[in-house]
Amino acid sequence: MDLILGTAGHIDHGKSSLIKALTGVDTARLPEERKRGITIELGYALLEIGPWRLGIVDVPGHEKFVRQMLAGATGMDLALLVVAADDSVKPQTREHLDILRMLRLKAGVIALTKTDLVQPEWLELVQQEIRELVAGSFLEQAEIVPVSSTTGLGIDALKAAIVRSAERVVVERIEAAAAAPFRMAIDRCFPVEGFGTVVTGTVGSGSIRVGDPVELQPQGLTARIRGLQNHDQLGEEVHRGQRAAVNLGGVHHEQVRRGDELSAPGYLSASRRMLVELDMLDGLARPLEDRTRVRLHIGTTELPAVVRLASGSELGAGETGTALLLLGGPAVATWNQPFAIRQESPNLTIGGGRVLYPDAPSIRRFAVDDREFAALLGNPDPVQRVEAALWFASPDRWSPADLVRNVGIAAPEPHLAALVAGGKVRELRLSSSRVQYWHERRFLALQRQLLDRISRMHDREPLRVSHSLAALLSGAMHLSVPEVLRLAIAELAASRQIVRHGETVCVEGRGPKLTRNERGQLDELLQKVRAAGLAGPTLAELQKSATKAPQSIPQLVRIAEAGGDIILLGSEFAVHRDTLAELVKRLQAQWPPPARFTVSELRIFLDSSRKYVLPLCEYLDQQGLTRRDGDWRELNSAG
């Protein structure tokens, strides 16, 4: 089985020398590294012992190169913490151990180097300091192996301890990563003459073969695998737990940088917001406050970020809380991926945690529901994670396939079906090929927003009995797509929370308050106007013909006009909406576009007067039903 073994420890504690003693490989590849005798960039070697093939990542120990150490720690399965016997525990020993804890490593070995330089009594004191350092960490029970890279003392014992440590690595976690889609964080990129762009990294999940397509994120570029190497050996495939050099076709080396990732097409997606579980280190000098700027280290990426705490206050030393990270640039992540954060000044690791939702929405202030579902994102129950994901997802930009990345579930369909059956999730079928999933609470909240909009329409126009459905949909487009809005409105009408008449809607009890007599008078008025057809009685004629309370007619006409039941042509002639709709059909049959007509031709066609036809033409123009060109008019084809 392939595993990644990473070193950690203070500068000049003998990490690179120890790797050379273990493997025979000098990981110092830069001239300045050889000149200064320190590790500046990541180094790599291969160690095959027992059933394990260990790709070793040698990281820098100097405090100035912690960002390189964090990049190298990506993908580690077990750690080799190195402490020099003549120097004991130092600041970078502590910080590197904190970083390994934040990255959630579970196994490792402690190498006590340079033992040939100290007396046995001193060696015992150093071992005691190491035990105090690792108490309560994943290395609490780790073996401490005294070694000397110069004399070879303890090297075989260290190899045996590494084998025993490898056996404690969580195999189920490795198997799950091996079955996941391909992903590799890039830690180096360079051009090779005759081959083009080459990138290196640790394969974090899945596998890839020569000829396969890949995506480069966060740029979203596509490329193809032209060649593969694992520790300088050419091959047709690389898989999870291996160091890989990948020759890319279709991408120029200047388009790639450390921190980018290769992935199977469609697996990863760039985001500027991540919902996370944040763990603060013990012994912090001051608590982490809401809206603090930090440096985020995730994968091989380093980005500035602003921390928005769900509690809205602060997180103290050793405390855990939910937070939204607002990133200074796009980054990719997957559910449960570990990360570390460092404060900007002075540069110190202050905490870390795991990603709960990599494509987080914008959350201005965490509500009770947000905190509830954020907690469910960390739940081992996949059904609860799917429910939480649907709470935070944007339905029109989300699909079940995203659950692989967002909550670590490869086969979400049974979990979605269970949530739909339990009434916690809505399956909205928008067409034969389009389905959206909404959390039940989100859908009910959408309906409340629509009800509120209708109520505000009543407030603005109190004389209208009902309001245009088209106007309601137009004003609510930011809430969802029209198909979802119509489904929500249809359900509100079915439950009698609203009343729908054709293409108008209203809230029962809103609008003008009419007595029973006034309601009967309004119905009588509408019947008169409908019966008059295109004769269009005037307001004065309607008042004169009223059998009772003629003084109410002007108010009733305004109510009928506000409700769209009648139209006043030229503010004088009252025409029923059904009459005008029928007229438009007659005009379309008489003058189908692009046929044109004049006012005189329309007057003759309707057998009416110019006094009536002119305001009618103006109304048709205003409604966009006709288009005027001098004395001519043409019906719009959409009319």
C-alpha positions as CSV (number, residue, x, y, z in Angstrom):
1,M,0.0,0.0,0.0
2,D,1.2,3.5,-0.9
3,L,1.4,6.0,2.0
4,I,2.9,9.4,2.4
5,L,5.3,9.9,5.3
6,G,6.2,13.5,6.1
7,T,8.9,15.0,8.3
8,A,8.4,17.7,10.8
9,G,10.7,19.5,13.2
10,H,13.0,22.5,14.0
11,I,15.7,23.7,11.7
12,D,19.0,21.9,11.8
13,H,17.6,19.0,13.7
14,G,18.8,16.6,11.0
15,K,15.6,15.8,9.0
16,S,17.3,15.7,5.6
17,S,20.2,13.7,6.9
18,L,17.9,11.2,8.5
19,I,16.0,10.8,5.2
20,K,19.3,10.1,3.4
21,A,20.2,7.5,6.1
22,L,16.8,5.8,5.6
23,T,16.7,5.9,1.8
24,G,20.1,6.9,0.4
25,V,18.5,9.9,-1.3
26,D,19.7,13.5,-0.7
27,T,16.5,15.6,-0.7
28,A,18.5,18.9,-1.0
29,R,18.1,19.7,-4.7
30,L,18.7,23.5,-4.7
31,P,22.3,24.9,-4.8
32,E,21.4,27.3,-2.0
33,E,20.2,24.4,0.1
34,R,23.5,22.6,-0.3
35,K,25.4,25.8,0.3
36,R,23.6,26.7,3.5
37,G,22.9,23.2,4.7
38,I,19.2,23.8,5.3
39,T,16.0,22.8,3.6
40,I,14.3,25.6,1.8
41,E,11.9,23.8,-0.6
42,L,10.2,20.4,-0.3
43,G,12.3,17.3,-0.9
44,Y,11.2,13.8,-1.8
45,A,12.3,10.3,-1.5
46,L,11.0,6.7,-1.6
47,L,11.2,4.1,1.1
48,E,9.9,0.6,0.6
49,I,9.7,-1.5,3.8
50,G,7.5,-4.5,4.4
51,P,4.1,-4.2,2.7
52,W,4.5,-0.4,2.5
53,R,5.7,1.9,-0.2
54,L,6.3,5.3,1.5
55,G,6.6,8.5,-0.4
56,I,8.6,10.7,1.9
57,V,8.1,14.5,1.9
58,D,11.0,16.4,3.6
59,V,9.8,19.8,4.8
60,P,11.8,22.9,5.8
61,G,12.2,23.6,9.5
62,H,13.0,27.3,9.5
63,E,10.2,29.6,10.7
64,K,10.4,31.6,7.5
65,F,9.5,28.5,5.5
66,V,6.4,27.3,7.4
67,R,4.2,27.9,4.3
68,Q,6.4,25.4,2.5
69,M,6.0,23.0,5.4
70,L,2.3,23.4,5.2
71,A,2.3,22.7,1.5
72,G,4.3,19.6,2.1
73,A,2.0,18.4,4.9
74,T,-0.8,18.0,2.4
75,G,-1.7,14.4,1.9
76,M,0.5,13.1,4.8
77,D,-0.7,9.7,6.2
78,L,1.8,9.5,9.0
79,A,4.4,11.9,10.5
80,L,8.1,11.6,11.4
81,L,8.7,14.2,14.1
82,V,12.4,14.9,14.3
83,V,14.0,16.2,17.5
84,A,17.7,16.7,17.9
85,A,19.1,15.2,21.1
86,D,21.6,18.1,21.6
87,D,18.9,20.8,21.1
88,S,15.7,19.2,22.5
89,V,12.2,20.8,21.8
90,K,12.4,24.1,20.0
91,P,9.7,26.6,18.8
92,Q,9.4,25.1,15.3
93,T,9.1,21.6,16.9
94,R,6.0,22.9,18.7
95,E,4.5,24.7,15.7
96,H,5.1,21.8,13.4
97,L,3.3,19.5,15.9
98,D,0.4,22.0,16.1
99,I,0.2,22.0,12.3
100,L,0.1,18.2,12.1
101,R,-2.6,18.1,14.7
102,M,-4.7,20.7,12.8
103,L,-4.3,18.6,9.7
104,R,-5.7,15.7,11.6
105,L,-3.0,13.1,11.3
106,K,-3.5,10.0,13.3
107,A,-0.2,8.1,13.3
108,G,3.5,8.8,13.5
109,V,7.0,8.1,14.9
110,I,9.4,10.4,16.8
111,A,13.0,10.2,15.8
112,L,15.5,11.5,18.4
113,T,18.5,12.4,16.2
114,K,22.2,13.3,16.9
115,T,22.2,10.9,19.9
116,D,25.9,10.3,19.3
117,L,26.5,13.9,20.5
118,V,25.0,13.6,24.0
119,Q,25.3,11.6,27.2
120,P,22.7,9.0,28.2
121,E,21.5,11.2,31.1
122,W,20.9,14.1,28.8
123,L,19.1,11.8,26.4
124,E,16.6,10.8,29.1
125,L,15.8,14.4,29.9
126,V,15.1,15.2,26.2
127,Q,12.8,12.2,26.0
128,Q,10.9,13.4,29.0
129,E,10.5,16.9,27.3
130,I,9.2,15.2,24.2
131,R,6.7,13.2,26.1
132,E,5.4,16.4,27.8
133,L,5.2,18.1,24.3
134,V,3.1,15.3,22.7
135,A,0.9,14.6,25.7
136,G,-2.8,14.7,24.5
137,S,-1.8,14.7,20.8
138,F,-1.9,11.9,18.2
139,L,1.7,11.2,19.0
140,E,1.1,10.6,22.7
141,Q,1.7,6.9,22.4
142,A,4.2,7.2,19.5
143,E,7.5,5.4,19.7
144,I,10.6,7.6,20.4
145,V,13.5,6.0,18.5
146,P,17.1,7.3,19.3
147,V,19.1,7.4,16.0
148,S,22.3,8.8,14.6
149,S,22.4,9.6,10.9
150,T,26.2,9.8,11.1
151,T,26.9,6.3,12.7
152,G,23.7,4.5,11.5
153,L,22.6,3.9,15.1
154,G,18.9,3.1,15.4
155,I,18.1,3.4,11.6
156,D,16.8,-0.2,11.4
157,A,14.9,0.3,14.6
158,L,13.3,3.4,13.2
159,K,12.3,1.5,10.0
160,A,10.6,-1.1,12.1
161,A,8.8,1.6,14.2
162,I,7.6,3.2,10.9
163,V,6.1,-0.1,9.8
164,R,4.3,-0.4,13.1
165,S,3.0,3.2,12.8
166,A,1.9,2.6,9.3
167,E,-0.3,-0.3,10.5
168,R,-2.2,2.2,12.7
169,V,-3.2,4.4,9.8
170,V,-6.9,4.2,9.2
171,V,-7.2,1.8,6.3
172,E,-10.9,2.6,5.7
173,R,-10.1,6.3,5.2
174,I,-7.4,5.4,2.7
175,E,-9.7,3.0,0.8
176,A,-12.4,5.7,0.6
177,A,-9.9,8.2,-0.8
178,A,-8.7,5.6,-3.3
179,A,-12.2,5.2,-4.6
180,A,-13.0,8.9,-4.8
181,P,-12.5,11.0,-7.9
182,F,-8.9,11.9,-8.8
183,R,-7.4,14.9,-7.1
184,M,-3.8,16.2,-6.7
185,A,-2.6,19.4,-5.1
186,I,0.2,21.0,-7.1
187,D,3.4,21.9,-5.2
188,R,5.7,22.5,-8.1
189,C,5.4,23.5,-11.8
190,F,8.1,23.8,-14.4
191,P,8.6,23.5,-18.2
192,V,10.7,20.6,-19.6
193,E,12.1,21.1,-23.1
194,G,10.5,18.8,-25.6
195,F,7.7,17.9,-23.2
196,G,6.1,21.1,-22.0
197,T,4.4,21.7,-18.7
198,V,5.2,19.4,-15.8
199,V,3.5,19.6,-12.3
200,T,4.3,17.6,-9.2
201,G,2.2,16.8,-6.1
202,T,0.8,14.2,-3.9
203,V,-2.2,12.3,-5.2
204,G,-4.8,12.9,-2.5
205,S,-7.6,10.7,-4.0
206,G,-8.5,8.5,-6.9
207,S,-6.2,7.6,-9.8
208,I,-5.3,8.9,-13.2
209,R,-3.9,7.3,-16.4
210,V,-2.0,8.6,-19.4
211,G,-4.5,10.0,-21.9
212,D,-7.1,10.9,-19.3
213,P,-8.7,14.4,-19.3
214,V,-8.3,16.5,-16.2
215,E,-9.3,20.0,-15.0
216,L,-6.9,22.6,-13.5
217,Q,-8.6,24.5,-10.7
218,P,-9.4,27.1,-9.7
219,Q,-8.9,28.4,-13.2
220,G,-11.3,25.9,-14.6
221,L,-8.9,25.0,-17.5
222,T,-9.0,21.6,-19.2
223,A,-5.9,19.5,-20.0
224,R,-4.9,16.0,-20.9
225,I,-2.3,13.7,-19.3
226,R,0.6,13.2,-21.6
227,G,2.9,11.4,-19.2
228,L,3.3,10.2,-15.6
229,Q,6.2,9.5,-13.2
230,N,6.3,8.2,-9.7
231,H,9.7,8.9,-8.0
232,D,11.4,9.2,-11.4
233,Q,9.9,6.0,-12.7
234,L,7.7,6.3,-15.8
235,G,4.3,4.7,-15.6
236,E,0.8,4.5,-17.1
237,E,-1.0,5.3,-13.9
238,V,-0.6,7.0,-10.5
239,H,-3.0,6.7,-7.6
240,R,-3.8,7.9,-4.1
241,G,-0.8,8.0,-1.7
242,Q,1.8,8.4,-4.5
243,R,4.1,11.3,-5.4
244,A,3.5,12.1,-9.0
245,A,5.1,14.2,-11.8
246,V,2.4,14.9,-14.4
247,N,3.2,16.1,-18.0
248,L,0.2,18.2,-19.0
249,G,-1.0,18.8,-22.6
250,G,-3.1,21.9,-23.4
251,V,-1.8,24.1,-20.5
252,H,1.2,26.5,-20.5
253,H,3.4,26.4,-17.4
254,E,2.8,30.1,-16.9
255,Q,-0.9,29.3,-16.3
256,V,-0.1,27.1,-13.3
257,R,1.1,27.9,-9.9
258,R,1.6,26.2,-6.5
259,G,-1.7,25.8,-4.8
260,D,-3.6,24.9,-8.0
261,E,-5.1,21.4,-8.2
262,L,-5.6,18.8,-10.8
263,S,-8.9,16.8,-10.6
264,A,-11.2,14.6,-12.5
265,P,-13.5,16.7,-14.7
266,G,-16.5,18.1,-12.8
267,Y,-15.2,17.0,-9.4
268,L,-13.9,20.3,-7.9
269,S,-15.3,23.7,-8.1
270,A,-13.7,27.0,-7.1
271,S,-15.3,29.1,-4.3
272,R,-14.5,32.2,-2.3
273,R,-16.5,31.1,0.8
274,M,-16.1,28.0,3.0
275,L,-18.1,27.0,6.0
276,V,-15.7,25.4,8.5
277,E,-15.3,23.9,11.9
278,L,-12.6,25.9,13.5
279,D,-10.3,24.7,16.4
280,M,-8.1,27.1,18.2
281,L,-4.8,26.0,19.7
282,D,-4.2,25.9,23.4
283,G,-2.1,28.7,24.8
284,L,-3.2,31.5,22.5
285,A,-2.1,34.9,23.7
286,R,-5.5,36.4,22.8
287,P,-8.8,35.1,21.4
288,L,-9.7,35.1,17.8
289,E,-12.3,37.9,17.2
290,D,-15.0,38.0,14.6
291,R,-13.9,39.5,11.2
292,T,-10.2,38.9,12.0
293,R,-7.9,38.6,8.9
294,V,-5.8,35.4,8.8
295,R,-3.7,33.3,6.4
296,L,-5.5,30.2,5.3
297,H,-3.4,27.1,4.3
298,I,-5.4,24.4,2.6
299,G,-3.9,21.8,0.3
300,T,-0.9,23.6,-1.2
301,T,-2.8,26.9,-1.3
302,E,-2.1,29.9,0.9
303,L,-4.7,32.7,0.8
304,P,-5.7,35.7,2.9
305,A,-9.1,35.2,4.6
306,V,-11.5,36.9,6.9
307,V,-13.1,34.8,9.7
308,R,-16.8,35.3,10.3
309,L,-17.7,33.5,13.5
310,A,-21.1,31.9,13.8
311,S,-21.2,33.1,17.4
312,G,-20.5,36.6,16.3
313,S,-18.1,37.2,19.2
314,E,-14.8,35.4,19.6
315,L,-13.1,32.0,20.0
316,G,-10.6,31.6,22.9
317,A,-7.6,29.2,23.3
318,G,-8.6,25.5,22.9
319,E,-12.2,26.4,21.8
320,T,-14.1,25.1,18.8
321,G,-16.7,26.9,16.7
322,T,-18.3,27.3,13.3
323,A,-17.1,30.0,11.0
324,L,-17.5,31.3,7.5
325,L,-14.1,32.0,5.8
326,L,-14.3,34.8,3.2
327,L,-11.3,34.1,0.9
328,G,-9.1,36.7,-0.8
329,G,-9.2,34.6,-4.0
330,P,-10.8,31.4,-5.4
331,A,-9.8,28.1,-3.9
332,V,-11.1,24.5,-4.1
333,A,-11.8,22.2,-1.2
334,T,-13.9,19.1,-0.3
335,W,-15.9,18.1,2.7
336,N,-13.9,17.2,5.8
337,Q,-10.7,18.5,4.3
338,P,-8.3,19.8,7.0
339,F,-6.7,23.2,7.0
340,A,-4.6,25.5,9.2
341,I,-4.8,29.2,9.8
342,R,-2.0,31.5,10.8
343,Q,-2.2,35.1,12.1
344,E,-0.8,37.8,9.8
345,S,1.6,39.4,12.3
346,P,3.5,37.9,13.9
347,N,3.3,34.8,11.6
348,L,2.2,32.1,14.0
349,T,-0.1,29.1,13.6
350,I,-3.2,29.8,15.7
351,G,-5.6,27.1,14.7
352,G,-7.1,25.0,12.0
353,G,-10.0,22.7,11.5
354,R,-12.0,21.0,8.8
355,V,-14.2,22.1,5.9
356,L,-17.9,21.6,6.5
357,Y,-19.2,23.0,3.2
358,P,-16.8,24.1,0.5
359,D,-19.3,26.1,-1.6
360,A,-20.8,28.1,1.2
361,P,-23.5,30.8,0.5
362,S,-23.2,34.4,1.6
363,I,-24.3,34.5,5.3
364,R,-24.4,38.0,6.7
365,R,-25.5,36.9,10.1
366,F,-25.8,33.3,11.3
367,A,-29.5,32.5,12.2
368,V,-30.5,29.7,14.5
369,D,-31.2,27.5,11.5
370,D,-27.8,28.2,10.0
371,R,-26.0,27.1,13.2
372,E,-28.3,24.0,13.4
373,F,-27.5,22.8,9.9
374,A,-23.8,23.7,10.2
375,A,-23.6,21.3,13.1
376,L,-25.3,18.5,11.0
377,L,-22.6,18.9,8.3
378,G,-20.2,17.4,10.7
379,N,-22.5,14.5,11.5
380,P,-21.4,10.9,10.5
381,D,-25.0,10.2,9.4
382,P,-25.0,10.8,5.6
383,V,-28.8,11.5,5.5
384,Q,-28.3,14.4,8.0
385,R,-25.4,15.7,5.9
386,V,-27.4,15.7,2.8
387,E,-30.2,17.5,4.5
388,A,-27.8,20.1,5.8
389,A,-26.2,20.5,2.3
390,L,-29.7,21.2,0.9
391,W,-30.2,23.9,3.5
392,F,-27.0,25.8,2.3
393,A,-27.2,24.9,-1.4
394,S,-28.5,27.2,-4.1
395,P,-31.1,25.0,-5.8
396,D,-30.7,26.5,-9.3
397,R,-26.9,26.0,-9.3
398,W,-26.7,22.6,-7.5
399,S,-27.1,19.0,-8.5
400,P,-26.9,15.7,-6.5
401,A,-23.5,15.0,-8.1
402,D,-22.1,18.0,-6.0
403,L,-22.7,16.0,-2.8
404,V,-19.5,14.0,-3.6
405,R,-17.5,17.2,-3.1
406,N,-19.7,19.0,-0.6
407,V,-20.5,16.3,1.9
408,G,-18.4,13.3,0.9
409,I,-21.3,11.1,-0.4
410,A,-20.7,9.2,-3.6
411,A,-24.3,7.8,-4.0
412,P,-26.7,10.5,-2.7
413,E,-29.9,9.2,-4.4
414,P,-31.1,6.9,-1.6
415,H,-30.5,9.6,1.0
416,L,-32.4,12.2,-1.1
417,A,-35.3,9.8,-1.5
418,A,-35.5,9.2,2.2
419,L,-35.5,13.0,2.9
420,V,-38.3,13.5,0.3
421,A,-40.3,10.7,1.7
422,G,-39.9,12.1,5.2
423,G,-41.1,15.6,4.1
424,K,-37.9,17.3,4.9
425,V,-37.0,18.0,1.2
426,R,-39.1,19.0,-1.8
427,E,-38.5,17.4,-5.1
428,L,-39.8,20.0,-7.6
429,R,-40.2,18.7,-11.2
430,L,-39.9,21.8,-13.4
431,S,-40.1,19.9,-16.6
432,S,-39.6,16.4,-17.9
433,S,-35.8,16.8,-17.6
434,R,-35.4,19.4,-14.9
435,V,-35.7,18.7,-11.2
436,Q,-34.8,20.9,-8.2
437,Y,-34.4,19.8,-4.6
438,W,-35.4,22.4,-1.9
439,H,-35.2,22.0,1.8
440,E,-38.8,22.1,3.1
441,R,-38.0,25.1,5.4
442,R,-36.4,27.0,2.4
443,F,-39.5,26.4,0.3
444,L,-41.9,27.5,3.0
445,A,-39.7,30.6,3.5
446,L,-40.0,31.3,-0.3
447,Q,-43.8,31.1,0.0
448,R,-43.7,33.6,3.0
449,Q,-41.7,36.0,0.9
450,L,-44.2,35.7,-1.9
451,L,-47.1,36.3,0.5
452,D,-45.3,39.4,1.8
453,R,-44.8,40.7,-1.7
454,I,-48.5,40.3,-2.5
455,S,-49.4,42.1,0.7
456,R,-47.1,45.0,-0.2
457,M,-48.7,45.2,-3.6
458,H,-52.0,45.6,-1.8
459,D,-50.5,48.3,0.4
460,R,-49.3,50.3,-2.6
461,E,-52.6,50.0,-4.5
462,P,-55.4,49.6,-1.9
463,L,-58.1,50.1,-4.6
464,R,-57.1,47.0,-6.5
465,V,-59.0,43.8,-5.8
466,S,-56.3,41.6,-7.3
467,H,-52.8,42.1,-8.7
468,S,-50.9,41.0,-11.8
469,L,-49.2,37.6,-11.5
470,A,-46.7,38.7,-14.1
471,A,-45.7,41.7,-12.0
472,L,-45.4,39.5,-8.9
473,L,-43.1,37.0,-10.8
474,S,-41.1,39.8,-12.3
475,G,-40.4,41.3,-8.8
476,A,-39.5,38.0,-7.3
477,M,-37.0,36.7,-10.0
478,H,-34.1,37.1,-7.5
479,L,-35.7,34.5,-5.3
480,S,-35.8,31.7,-7.8
481,V,-36.6,30.7,-11.3
482,P,-40.1,31.4,-12.7
483,E,-41.1,27.6,-12.7
484,V,-40.4,27.3,-8.9
485,L,-42.2,30.6,-8.2
486,R,-45.3,29.3,-10.1
487,L,-45.2,26.1,-8.2
488,A,-45.0,28.0,-4.9
489,I,-47.9,30.2,-5.9
490,A,-50.0,27.3,-7.0
491,E,-49.6,25.6,-3.6
492,L,-50.5,28.9,-1.8
493,A,-53.7,29.1,-3.9
494,A,-54.5,25.4,-3.2
495,S,-54.1,26.0,0.5
496,R,-56.3,29.2,0.2
497,Q,-53.6,31.4,1.6
498,I,-54.1,33.5,-1.6
499,V,-56.8,33.7,-4.2
500,R,-56.0,33.4,-7.9
501,H,-58.2,34.6,-10.7
502,G,-56.6,33.7,-14.0
503,E,-53.4,35.8,-14.2
504,T,-54.1,37.8,-11.1
505,V,-53.6,37.0,-7.4
506,C,-54.8,38.6,-4.1
507,V,-54.8,37.9,-0.4
508,E,-58.3,37.1,0.9
509,G,-59.7,40.1,2.8
510,R,-57.3,42.6,1.3
511,G,-58.1,45.3,-1.3
512,P,-61.1,47.7,-1.1
513,K,-63.6,47.0,1.6
514,L,-67.1,46.9,-0.1
515,T,-70.5,46.5,1.5
516,R,-72.8,43.8,0.1
517,N,-74.7,46.5,-1.7
518,E,-71.5,48.0,-3.2
519,R,-70.3,44.6,-4.3
520,G,-73.7,44.0,-6.0
521,Q,-73.5,47.4,-7.6
522,L,-69.9,46.7,-8.9
523,D,-71.0,43.4,-10.4
524,E,-73.9,45.2,-12.1
525,L,-71.5,47.9,-13.5
526,L,-69.2,45.2,-14.9
527,Q,-72.1,43.5,-16.6
528,K,-73.2,46.8,-18.2
529,V,-69.8,47.5,-19.5
530,R,-69.3,43.9,-20.9
531,A,-72.8,44.1,-22.6
532,A,-71.9,47.4,-24.2
533,G,-69.1,45.9,-26.0
534,L,-67.2,48.4,-28.1
535,A,-69.9,51.0,-27.6
536,G,-67.9,52.1,-24.5
537,P,-70.2,53.9,-22.1
538,T,-68.8,57.0,-20.5
539,L,-68.5,57.6,-16.8
540,A,-71.4,60.1,-17.0
541,E,-73.6,57.6,-18.9
542,L,-72.9,54.9,-16.2
543,Q,-73.9,57.3,-13.5
544,K,-77.0,58.3,-15.3
545,S,-78.1,54.6,-15.8
546,A,-77.4,53.6,-12.2
547,T,-80.6,52.3,-10.5
548,K,-79.3,53.4,-7.0
549,A,-76.4,55.3,-5.3
550,P,-75.1,57.0,-8.5
551,Q,-72.6,58.9,-6.4
552,S,-70.7,55.6,-5.8
553,I,-70.1,55.0,-9.5
554,P,-66.9,57.0,-9.9
555,Q,-65.3,55.1,-6.9
556,L,-66.5,51.7,-8.3
557,V,-65.1,52.5,-11.7
558,R,-61.7,53.3,-10.2
559,I,-61.8,49.9,-8.3
560,A,-62.7,48.0,-11.5
561,E,-60.0,49.8,-13.4
562,A,-57.4,49.2,-10.6
563,G,-58.3,45.5,-10.7
564,G,-57.9,45.4,-14.5
565,D,-61.5,44.5,-15.2
566,I,-62.2,47.6,-17.2
567,I,-60.1,50.0,-19.2
568,L,-60.9,53.7,-19.6
569,L,-60.0,54.8,-23.1
570,G,-58.9,58.4,-23.1
571,S,-60.1,58.5,-19.5
572,E,-63.7,58.5,-20.7
573,F,-64.9,55.4,-22.5
574,A,-65.2,52.2,-20.3
575,V,-64.4,48.9,-22.1
576,H,-64.4,45.5,-20.5
577,R,-61.0,43.7,-20.6
578,D,-62.7,40.7,-22.3
579,T,-64.0,43.0,-25.0
580,L,-60.6,44.3,-25.8
581,A,-59.1,40.8,-25.8
582,E,-61.7,39.8,-28.4
583,L,-61.0,43.0,-30.4
584,V,-57.3,42.1,-30.6
585,K,-58.1,38.7,-32.1
586,R,-60.4,40.3,-34.7
587,L,-57.7,42.8,-35.7
588,Q,-55.1,39.9,-36.0
589,A,-57.5,38.1,-38.3
590,Q,-58.2,41.3,-40.4
591,W,-54.6,42.7,-40.5
592,P,-52.1,39.9,-39.7
593,P,-48.6,41.2,-39.5
594,P,-47.0,42.7,-41.5
595,A,-50.3,44.1,-42.9
596,R,-51.0,47.7,-41.8
597,F,-54.0,49.9,-41.3
598,T,-54.9,53.6,-40.7
599,V,-57.3,55.2,-38.2
600,S,-59.9,55.7,-40.9
601,E,-59.7,52.0,-41.9
602,L,-60.1,50.9,-38.3
603,R,-63.0,53.3,-37.8
604,I,-64.8,51.8,-40.9
605,F,-64.0,48.2,-39.7
606,L,-65.5,48.9,-36.3
607,D,-68.3,51.1,-37.6
608,S,-67.5,53.6,-34.9
609,S,-66.6,57.3,-34.5
610,R,-63.2,58.9,-34.7
611,K,-63.8,60.2,-31.1
612,Y,-63.8,56.6,-29.9
613,V,-61.2,55.1,-32.3
614,L,-58.4,57.6,-31.6
615,P,-58.2,56.8,-27.8
616,L,-58.5,53.1,-28.7
617,C,-55.4,53.4,-31.0
618,E,-53.5,55.3,-28.3
619,Y,-54.3,52.5,-25.8
620,L,-53.1,49.8,-28.3
621,D,-49.9,51.8,-28.8
622,Q,-49.3,52.2,-25.1
623,Q,-49.8,48.4,-24.4
624,G,-47.3,47.5,-27.2
625,L,-50.0,45.8,-29.1
626,T,-49.5,48.0,-32.1
627,R,-46.5,49.9,-33.6
628,R,-47.1,53.3,-35.2
629,D,-45.4,54.5,-38.3
630,G,-46.8,57.9,-39.2
631,D,-50.4,57.4,-40.2
632,W,-50.0,53.7,-40.3
633,R,-50.2,51.1,-37.6
634,E,-49.0,47.5,-37.5
635,L,-49.9,44.8,-35.0
636,N,-47.0,43.4,-33.2
637,S,-46.6,39.7,-33.9
638,A,-46.5,38.9,-30.2
639,G,-49.7,40.8,-29.6
